Amino acid sequence: MVDVAVTEEAPASRPRLATGAVGIVVAVQVAVLTALSGRYGFHRDELYFLAAGDRPAWGYVDQPPITPLLAKLSTAIFGETPMGLRVIATLIGAAMVVVVALVARELGSGKAGQVFAAAACALSSFVLVVSHLLATTTLDMLLWALIGLFALKLLRMGDGRWWLAIGAAVGVGMANKWLVLLLVLALGVALLVTGPRQVLRTWWLAAGIGVGLVVAAPILVWQAAHDWPLLTVASGISADDGAENRLLFVPMQIVYVSPVLVPVWIAGIVRLWRDPAVRWARALALSYPILCVILLILGGKPYYSVPLLVLLTAAGAEPALRWITRHRAIATGLAVVGVAINAIVGLPVLPVSALGPAMAMNAEQGEQVGWHELTATVAGVWDDIPAADQDRAVILTSNYGQAGAIEEYRGDFGLPAPFSGHMSFADWGPPADDLTGPVVLVGEIDLATVGDLFDGCEQVTENDNGMDLENQEQGTNVALCTGPARPWSQLWPDVRHYY
């Protein structure tokens, strides 16, 4: 029997979806993202996704398989260029805007509120960044929003069948990024505190859990068979960056959506807590501080909580519109300033030479620059190896961005496929033991401590991106060694690293 009792105080019907007006917001968003998607170049993570997509599996040591598969799909259809890869990110960003408009509608907003929520979502710095680049966070953002929407429908209607949709979305989320479990935990605790608890007293909840487990089963089996490497990577992130993440957590909550929109999402929390018309959705309001506490304990990155902030911004659309009606001139000025800042921080609108200030807020801007130049630098060292020795030589990088770049651009320089001990590149090695010739080492490698790994190492050059841009690979060392000190199969465990 289906539990269809409408929860207390929750209306059974919703305003009409403002299809045309929201569609205009989406059309403008897609046009802007598409026009800018080819500027700069691939991001280091995108290069890694391309490499992983060429090696399809049920999992990788640092991520489930969906994002690499999306990278492979998008480039197979639209071309292996930054623009071709980012078509899928643009489409996900557009879907995010629609879902946020639906969240605003679910909370009682009419046309104006839905358009406000859609525009605020499309223009927020976080959404701009992850809709411009393809990242695991890109799809994760959309899945969190969908889970929030489905949860609101469950709470408003009391129809337990929405647990199936929630379970399916969580299962897909597990196939993309396991952070979705933190959202489930936060929403679950909030629901126990605020109610309506009757939505938990249904067998549809168990059915939803079953759906999620079925969807995620291949990923869980792969991780178990490989000793749960995702947990190893997550614990390393917490150990290495936990203190910094905790220190920056609160300031970055102000920045990631937009400082201009902070009063809006705060108003959304207050509205959900106090307004009788939407108090049935208080669990959404409480889930945000609960999630923040969890992230602070775990040392998680500040942006992990931002998808919830976007939903709370939608909840604040109605009080924001009332304020805007009384203060139009101020609101217009704030909107112009907010859009300008978010565009500069989140999108490739500046010349590369002017990126420095923007990188202080979003370092990912600089990580889209200089990869072809890095490959050229490595090629210069490779060309110093005698032709007779090149068939036995190896290029070894210290991180997956360097390896992904060389793999992507090696055809331009006649280079062999690179190797790396970083993340899943380690699983795609080691080099064959008969490759006993020179080794080109790329990255911050301490030559004083590599004697047990490689013989006769000398630094040859440093990478220069030619744009005077201080990104992560500017000044990267490139060294040349006479050969490996041991067979590759023996030294590979010492080369492997996760951080």
C-alpha positions, -999 to +999 in steps of 0.1 A: +000+000+000+013+034-010+017+061+017+002+091+000-008+112+030+001+148+025+023+160+053+009+185+078+009+221+065+022+211+031+000+221+001-009+195-024-003+216-055+024+238-068+026+269-090+032+263-127+067+259-139+078+291-157+091+271-187+096+300-211+113+324-186+136+297-171+143+285-206+157+320-215+180+318-185+192+284-196+197+295-232+218+325-222+238+303-198+245+277-225+255+304-250+280+320-227+295+287-215+298+275-251+314+307-263+341+305-236+346+268-234+375+268-259+396+295-242+428+286-223+430+248-225+424+215-207+425+215-169+448+190-153+419+169-140+403+169-175+435+155-189+434+128-163+397+120-171+406+117-208+434+092-199+410+072-176+383+073-202+406+055-226+410+028-199+374+021-189+369+003-156+344+000-128+365+022-107+398+040-102+418+045-071+406+081-066+372+082-083+343+060-095+339+057-133+312+081-144+332+113-150+359+096-171+332+079-191+314+112-197+347+127-208+352+098-233+316+102-245+317+139-250+350+139-268+340+110-290+309+129-302+322+165-302+360+161-307+390+158-283+393+195-277+385+216-246+353+227-263+343+192-272+350+179-238+331+206-220+298+202-239+288+177-213+297+201-185+276+228-201+246+205-204+249+194-168+251+231-158+219+238-177+202+209-161+213+222-127+196+255-134+163+238-143+164+216-112+170+247-090+140+264-106+120+233-098+132+235-062+120+271-060+086+260-074+084+231-050+088+257-022+059+278-036+076+303-058+059+315-089+074+327-121+095+356-106+109+334-078+117+305-102+135+329-126+154+345-097+165+311-084+175+300-119+195+331-126+212+331-091+222+295-098+235+301-133+256+331-122+270+317-089+307+313-090+307+277-080+282+267-107+301+288-133+334+270-124+320+234-125+298+241-155+328+254-175+352+226-166+343+189-165+350+177-129+336+150-107+319+179-089+301+188-121+277+158-120+279+156-082+264+191-080+234+181-102+228+148-083+228+167-050+202+191-064+181+162-077+182+145-043+172+177-027+143+181-051+131+145-046+134+149-008+112+180-009+086+161-029+087+133-005+083+157+025+055+177+009+035+148-005+042+121+019+044+096-010+069+070-001+076+061-038+099+091-039+123+070-019+129+051-052+140+082-070+162+093-041+178+058-039+185+058-077+200+093-075+222+082-045+233+051-064+243+071-094+261+095-071+280+066-056+292+058-092+305+094-095+317+106-061+311+092-026+305+126-010+268+120-017+268+098+014+275+129+035+244+146+020+223+115+029+236+115+064+230+152+069+194+150+055+187+119+075+198+134+108+178+166+100+147+146+092+149+128+125+152+161+143+125+181+125+102+156+109+079+148+093+090+114+105+061+095+090+080+094+057+105+071+074+078+046+084+073+030+051+087+000+033+094+023+003+125+035+023+139+000+023+131-003-014+149+030-021+180+017-003+178-014-023+177+005-056+207+026-045+227-005-036+219-022-069+230+008-089+262+012-069+270-025-066+296-028-094+315+002-080+314-012-045+326-046-057+355-030-075+365-009-046+363-039-022+384-060-046+411-033-046+411-027-008+390+004-009+415+029-024+389+057-024+390+056+014+428+057+014+428+088-009+401+105+012+420+099+045+451+113+028+432+145+018+420+149+053+455+144+068+472+167+043+447+195+039+424+191+069+438+220+090+437+244+060+402+232+050+389+239+085+405+273+086+391+284+053+357+267+057+336+296+069+352+323+046+347+301+016+310+295+023+307+333+018+326+332-015+316+301-033+281+310-043+286+348-042+290+373-014+261+391-028+239+361-024+248+353+012+218+372+026+196+352+001+206+318+013+204+330+050+169+342+042+162+308+027+172+291+060+151+315+081+121+311+057+122+273+059+124+274+096+098+300+103+073+303+074+043+281+081+038+276+044+072+258+040+080+245+075+074+210+063+108+215+045+128+224+077+149+193+072+165+210+042+174+240+063+189+220+091+208+197+068+232+225+059+247+232+094+247+195+101+267+189+069+291+217+078+298+201+112+305+168+095+329+184+070+347+203+098+352+171+117+364+152+087+385+181+073+366+181+041+370+208+014+348+239+019+332+235-015+317+201-006+287+219+010+280+244-017+253+224-036+231+227-005+237+265-004+225+267-040+192+250-029+189+273+001+194+303-023+163+290-042+145+288-008+154+325-003+140+337-036+107+349-022+121+371+006+148+383-018+122+395-043+103+414-016+135+432-006+144+439-043+110+455-048+118+480-021+154+486-030+157+483-068+186+506-073+207+489-046+198+455-059+208+464-094+242+476-083+248+445-062+238+423-091+262+440-115+290+438-090+282+401-082+280+390-118+312+408-127+332+392-099+318+357-105+325+359-142+361+370-137+367+344-110+348+315-126+352+319-164+381+324-188+373+360-196+407+375-188+438+374-208+462+348-195+487+375-185+460+390-162+450+358-144+470+363-113+444+381-092+416+357-103+438+327-094+439+340-058+402+332-056+401+303-081+434+286-087+418+263-113+419+291-138+457+288-140+456+250-142+441+253-177+472+270-191+506+257-202+502+220-208+513+220-244+543+240-233+551+215-206+551+187-231+574+208-254+598+212-224+598+174-219+603+168-256+634+190-255+650+168-229+638+136-247+656+149-278+689+150-259+687+112-255+707+094-283+684+080-309+698+045-303+687+047-266+652+061-271+636+027-277+647+017-241+639+051-225+610+061-202+592+093-194+581+093-157+561+121-142+553+130-106+516+137-111+486+128-133+483+162-148+518+160-163+512+125-175+478+134-189+493+163-208+521+143-223+497+116-233+474+141-249+501+161-268+529+136-273+519+131-310+529+166-317+565+159-305+570+122-313+571+112-276+563+077-262+534+072-238+544+085-203+543+067-170+535+080-135+531+065-101+504+090-092+468+078-086+455+054-112+484+061-136+503+037-112+478+010-121+485+015-158+522+009-153+549-001-147+571+002-177+584-031-190+615-044-173+634-044-206+632-006-207+665-002-191+676+030-209+675+067-198+647+080-177+632+115-181+619+126-146+592+153-146+582+170-115+594+180-080+617+151-074+645+153-049+675+142-069+694+136-036+670+109-025+664+089-058+696+070-058+679+037-049+655+042-078+675+057-106+711+061-116+730+092-127+703+118-124+709+154-133+685+183-136+684+195-172+658+223-172+628+239-156+595+243-174+585+278-185+549+282-198+561+314-216+533+334-201+549+343-168+520+326-151+527+312-117+506+281-118+514+247-104+536+236-133+556+268-137+592+260-128+586+222-128+620+204-129+629+180-157+658+157-150+675+130-170+688+098-154+710+071-171+685+044-161+665+026-134+685+012-105+663-019-104+639-036-127+607-014-130+585-042-116+606-041-084+608-003-079+572+005-090+558+001-054+582+027-043+572+050-071+534+047-065+518+076-045+483+090-039+490+126-029 
